[in-house]
């Protein structure tokens, strides 16, 4: 399947990068980052590679060495001011954003901490004494409000705004696409979490005697829990239940038999829908309904977060629903929502005397 091929390609890319790095880094990438997603590990490896390339070109300690030749003894010579030089160089020569520079600084700190605390090969982390990189707070979150969400959903329901060519295939896929997009807007699932769902991950429990006991959720493998393989309950609404049930029923009518590993969302050939295919599907509907290019699947996650917080005003529940390990990640949406509401309420500020 396409996703397996992509995963293999990413693993090859990761191995290609780490092969270019010094021997003392290999155990860090083998075990110290083993619980991270492959794209995250690639990012760490690239950040460290860029730093070490800078080191051999600009630090006087080992200008006669190549990156691959660096040793623990060489790394011990790096001081906090050397890290500052790297951060300044990224700013002045590469013109990188604060976020990118902060991420690279964090990646470098990560391997130093591993060499200090796990392998006991170093005594000092020069990053700790270096200048921090302040990341400017986002003034707003790009998202779809309830009315815009409804425009998008109506495009999927009725084909509003689609071209004649798109309408030819619309009837065939609309139940699937409606179930996917509404589930994103209803739960805040990440695209990788939704794409990996199987039919038997959908749990719909209905108690005819006591409706209060009814439950609808998917068992999703959330970010940060992939290493343990522990799934989390991600609850969805009755409206989501309706769309998912209609979609699955339409597949049953065609004679499909569901097994334990049957993908929840599939192509017309029965293969699991790939992440790219989901992205392209959403792009089509967003262009047709909203004439926008800034709404990605991740922005649907932001749309869920913003509207959920507006209605519930409960940041701890939102944190749980979003699958955030840190409340700081959730606070972004709470601050943006409160700021937006405060600005709107200040419209008649002259009357508040």
N, C-alpha and C positions, 0 to 999 in steps of 0.2 A: 504494500500500500504506500502511497506518497509520503505519509508521515514517517513510516519506518525508514524509508530511503533518506529522508531529511535528517532523521536522528543519526543515522550512520554517517552521513556527510559531516554533521556537526562534530561527531566524535573524532572523525579523521582530522578535521580542522583543529580541534583542541590538541590532539596528539602532535600535529605538525608544529604548533606554536611551542608547546612545552619541550619538544625535542631540541629547540633552539636555545633553551634556557640552561643555566648552570646546573650541575648535578645536585647541589644542595637544595634546590627548589623542588625536586621531583617527588619527595615524600610528602611535601605540603600539598601538591596537586593530586597525589595518589590517595591520600587519606584525609588531609586537612580540609579539602573542599568536596569530598565525595558525596556529601548530602545535598549539594547544591544542584540546581538545574544545569544542563550542559551549556546553555547560552550564558549563564552567569559565570560558569567556570572559564569559558572562552574569554569573557570580559576581564576577569581577574588576570588571566594569563597574558592578555594583550597589554593591560595596564603595567604589569611588572616588566614585560619585555620592553615597553617604551621607556620605563624608568632606567633600566639597566643599560639600554642603548645610550641614553643621555649620560649615564655615569661614565661609561668608557670613553665617551667623546669629550666630556667637560671636566670631570674630576681629575686632579693631578695624581691621585693615588695609583691609578691603574690605566693610564692612557696607552700603555703598550700591550694591553690585553683586549681580547674579543669577549663578547658577552658570555659565550659558552665556557670560557676559561676562568671566569670569576670564581673565587672560593669564599668560604666562610671568613677566613682571615682578611680577605679584601673588604667584605661587607662590614666587618667590625670597625673599619676606619671611617665609615660614613657618619657625619654629624648632622645635627638639626639644621644648621645653616646650609648644608648641602641639599636638604629637602626643600628649604626655602628657595634656593636657586632654581630647582626643578619647577616649582610652582610658578615662580616669576617667569621663567622661560616659556612655560605653557601659555601664560597670559600674554606676554609681550611678543613672542615669536610665532606662536601657533594660534593665538587669539581664541583660545578655547573658553567655553562658558564656565561659570562658577560651578555648575553642577558636575560637568565633566572633570574639572580639576579636583573637586572634592571627592569624586568617586575614585580617581586615580590615587589620591592621597590615602584614602581608606584602604584600597587594595594593597598598597605598599605597606601600610601599617599592619595589615592582616598577616602577611608573611613574616614580618618581624616578630609579631606577637607569637606566632606559631613556633618560630625558631627559639624564642625565649622560653615560653611556657611548656611546650610539648617536647621539643627535642633538646632543650637545655644547652643550646649551642651558642647563644648570645646572652648578654646581660643587659642590653640597653636598646630601646626602641627610639631611634632619632626622630621618628615622625611625631612622637608624643611632645617633643620640645619645639617642634616647628610651628610656623604660623598656621592658624586654621583658615579655612576658606568659607566665608559667609555666603550662604545661598539665599538670594532674595526670595521672600515669600511671594507666592503667586497671589496676585490681586483678585483673580477670579478663576472659576472652573468652567471649562467649556462643557456644556451638557444640553440635553433636550428637556424643556419643561413639559408638563403634562399635555398641553395643546399640541406641541411639536411632536411628541411621542404619538399622539393620536393620528396626526397627519401621516406619519411614517407607517403606522399599523394599517390605516385605511388604504394606503398604497398597496400593501401586501394583500389585504382582504379583497379589494375590488380591482386592483390593477390601475388605479388612478395615476395618470402621468406616465405610464409605461409606453414604450414605442410599440408599433404594430408587431414588429419582430419579437419583442420581449413578451407580448401578450400571447403569442403562439404557445410558449412554454409555461406561461404563468399558472394556468389551471392545474398543471401537473405538479407543481412544486409549492403552491401557496399554503397548503396546510402545514407542510414541513417548515417553510420559512416563517410562517406566523408563530408556530410553536417555538422556534429558535429565538426569534427577536423578542417575543414577549417574555420568554424565560430570562433572557439577559436583563430586560428592563424590570422584571419582577423580583429578581434575586441578587443581581450584582455579581453573578458568576464570572470568573475570568474565562477567556476564550479557550485556553488549554483545558480547563476544568470541564467546561460544557462539551467540548469536542470529544473528550475521552469517555463520556458517559455511555453505558450500555442500557438496554431496555430494562434489565432486572435491577438497575440502580434507581429506577423510578418506583417509589413506594406511595401507594394511595390506599389509605385505610379509612373505611367509612363504617361508623357505628350507627345502625338503624335505630337503636334504642336511645342512645345519648349522643346527639350530633356534636356536642362539645368535645368529644373524644376523637373526632375526625382529624386525620393528619395527612398532609401531602408534602413529600420532600424527595429530594434526590440524594443519593449517597455519593458525594463528590470527594475526590482526592485533592485536597486543597494545597496551595503553595505552602511550603514549610513542613508538610507532613508526608511528602513523597517518599522520603527515606524509610520511614516507619511503615508506610502503606496503610496508615489509619485513615479511614474515610470519615467525613463529617456530614451531619444532616443539614441540608440547605433547603429550607422550607419555601414552598411556592403557593400561590393563591388558587382559589377555586377557578378563576378565569384561566390561569395557566393549565390547571388540570383539564379543563375543557379542550383547550387547543392540543395538548399532548395526547389526550385520549382520542380525539378525532383523527389526528395524524396516524397514530398506531393502528386504529381501526381501519383506516384506508389501506394500510399495508396488509393487514389480515385479510381483507376482502380480496386482495390480489393473490392470496394463497400463501403468504409468507409465514413460516414457522419460526417463532422466536426461541433461541437457545440462550444459555448462560452468558455467552460472549457476543450476542447480537448487538451491534452498535445502535444507539438510540437515534442518531441522525445519519442518514445514508444518502448516497448518490442513487441515480436511477438503475445502476448495476448492482446495488446492494452493498457497495464498499462504504467504509466509514467516511463521512464527509471530512475533508481535510481543513486545517486551519485557514489556508489560503482560499479555499472555496467558500468558507463562511464569510471571510473578509470581502471577497468579491461580490457575494450575494448581497451583503449589507450595503456596499458601495453603490450598487445598482438602485436599490430602493431609496437610499438617501438622496441620490442625485435626482431621481424622478419626483420625489415628494417634497423635498426641502431645498433643492438646488444648492446644496452645500457640499464642500469637500473636506471639512474639518471634523466630521463625525466618523470615528472609527469604532470598532467593537469596544475598545477600552472606554470610549466616551459614553457608551451605553451603560457601562458599569458606573461611571461618574453620574449619569442621569439617574440611575437607581438611587445612588447615595444621596444626591442633593434632594430629590423629591421625598425620599424616605425620611430624611432628617427634618425637612420642612413640616411634614405631617406628624411625626412621632416625637421629635425633639429629645430623643434618647440616644446619646452618643455611645453608651456602652452596648446597647442592643445593635446599633449600627456597626460597631466594631466586630461584634460576633457575626453579624450577617455578611460583612465584607470579608471575613477571614483574615483580619489584620492581627498580627502578633503584637504590634505596638499601637497604643492609642494615638500616638503622634501622627500616624498615617491617616487615621480617621478624622483627626482634628481639622485637617485641611478642608474637608467638606462642611464641617460644622461652622468654621470661621467664615467660609465663603457664603454659606447660606445666611448666617446671622448678619454679615455685612450687607448682603444684597437686600435683606428685609429691612434693615435699618435705613439704608439709602432710600428705599421705596417709601418708607413711613415718614421720611423727612421732607416729602414733597411740599407739604403745607406748613413748613417750618415757621413762616411769618405769623401764623395763627396761634402758635404755641407761646403765648405771652403770659 
